[in-house]
Amino acid sequence: MNVLKWLSLYHPPASKCIVRIMNEGKRTAAGHGLAVAMGLHPGASDLLLAWPNGQYAGLWLEVKPPGWKLTQSKMLHHQRQLNFIKLMKSVGYQGDVGVGFDGCVDILKRYINKTTV
């Protein structure tokens, strides 16, 4: 939420074009199949900034908590997230993983200011 609040102060027009992707949660096998049929994408990023910057159509941002570390138990899910970002990049979007508030804000600033992410 702090990242979204920051965006509303730093760049109010872009803040109206960011959406939270509710894509996580535990499901049964049957529930997972239905969710996929309804648009669930395992590994989809947490936020989509639907704000073209002249270079990309928008920014997919995976948000990790402060101090996040990749562990063996997180490996498969994180690889799905990286694969999703790779797919989005292949179709004209930018994507990245931000760790903590500062990491996410840094990515958003660079994206909005059209510098390398």
N, C-alpha and C positions, 0 to 999 in steps of 0.2 A: 504494500500500500504506500509506503514511503516513496518508492520509485515513481509511482503514479502521481503522487502529490508533487514531487519535485518537477516532473514533466509539466504539470499544470502551471507551475510558476515560471519555469525556464522557457517553455514554448507552448503557450496556451492553445494555439491552433492545432498543433500535433497531438496534444493531450486529448482532443476530441476524437482522434482517429486511432486510439489504442484499445485493444480488446484483450481480455483474459481468456485463455483457452482452457476450459474445464475438461481435461482429458485424462485425469488420473482417477484412481480408485480401484478397489478390489471388486472383481466380478467372478461369477461362476463361469464355466466354459460356455454354457448356453447364453448367459448374459453378455459375455465377451463377443460372441458371434453376432448377436443383435446390435451391440454397440458399434462394432466394425461396420455392419451394414448401414448404420445410421451416421457414419462419418468419423468414428473414433480412429485415430492414427496413433498406435503405440509409439511413444517417443516424441510426439508433437511438442513444440516449444510452449512455454507458459504464456508468452505475450506476443501479439502481432501488432506492430506499429504500421498501420496501413497508410503510410505517408511516403510517397515517392520522393527521392532526394536528387533526382536527375541522373543518378547512376544505377539505382536499384528501385524496384517497385514497392518495396517495404522492407521492414526488419522483423525477423523472427528472433525472439530473445528467450533463451532458457535461463531461468533465475535460480541460483543456488544460494543457500543461506551463508552468512559469514562463517568463515573457517571451514567450509565444505572441503572434504577430502575424498578422493576416489578410493573406494575399498573394493575388495573382491566381491562382496555381496551387491554392490551397486554397479558392477561392471557391465552386465547385460543390458540393464535399463539405460545406462549412460551411452552405450554403443548405439542403442536405438535412437536416442536423442541426437547423437552426432550424425547418424544416417539420415534422420529427418532434416537436419540443417543442411546437409550435403544435397539432398533432393531439392530443397527450397532454393539453394544457390544455383542449381542447374536450371531453374526456371525463372531466374531474374530477380530473386530476392537476396538480401543479405541476411546472415544468421550468425549468432554467436552465443556463448555461454558467459553469463555474468555472475561472479561470486560476490555476494554481499551488495549492499547499497552502492558503495563506491565503484565497484566493478560494473554494475549495471548502468549507473549514471555515466561513467566514462564511455561505455559503448554507445549509449544514446546520444551523448554530445558529439562524438566523432561521426556518427551516422547523420545526424541532423546538419552538422557543419560540413558534410561531404568530404570528410577526411577518411583515411584508411581505417577500417574496423578490423 
